[in-house]
């Protein structure tokens, strides 16, 4: 009996250690959304003129500012060539590189918006065309994907594209969420847009999306290893 109790006790301790170790590993690999002092200094180069704005208070002012942020990032990094794996991709990095892809620009768009008090969430889009499954597509190498930003405005969540000068406003000037775009971006559409969405949304269709996933390969943010780059706070958006 004593041996059984001892083995049960040891098993329990090992289980606790394993859980603690797993939590520690995931924490160490989490992508932080903290706006650092270095970020704030770099933001001044994207928006040289100081901007005073009350986030999500006036939709027209929100849109004007968001477009200004989007334009500034696209102007700073007009070359469609990504920052290499194993390197940081924060605002100062994009300034130096003067090039980037969707996953680089979206990160910087988010940092600038957060620096001005906006709530954002990172959106990873990926096609399910070849596999017919969101899970299989997620783990299949080479599946077409895209990274964009959603920002909370006075009219709700607005998608800000990271490769084109497009935001998800319908013909009435109302923001539309990525969930609506995923449901209507195929043949025939379904939303009367103010400006037609970039072709990538139809190219990916049918597609699904995940909030908070910054990479499947783990090479965009430290410590640069095969564990995916994830912000766990944003990941919770996928469950409600």
HUFEN-V750246 format. One record per run of one state. SS is the DSSP state (a for helix, b for strand, c for the rest). FROM is the first residue (numbers start at 0). TO is the last residue. If there is no record, write none. Layout:
((SS FROM TO) (SS FROM TO))
This chain:
((c 0 0) (a 1 27) (c 28 28) (b 29 29) (c 30 35) (a 36 45) (c 46 57) (a 58 75) (c 76 77) (b 78 78) (c 79 89) (a 90 96) (c 97 97) (b 98 98) (c 99 100) (a 101 114) (c 115 118) (b 119 126) (c 127 132) (a 133 138) (c 139 143) (b 144 152) (c 153 154) (b 155 159) (c 160 165) (b 166 166) (c 167 167) (b 168 169) (c 170 173) (b 174 174) (c 175 176) (a 177 183) (c 184 191) (b 192 192) (c 193 198) (a 199 203) (c 204 205) (b 206 210) (c 211 211) (b 212 214) (c 215 227) (b 228 229) (c 230 230) (a 231 238) (c 239 239))
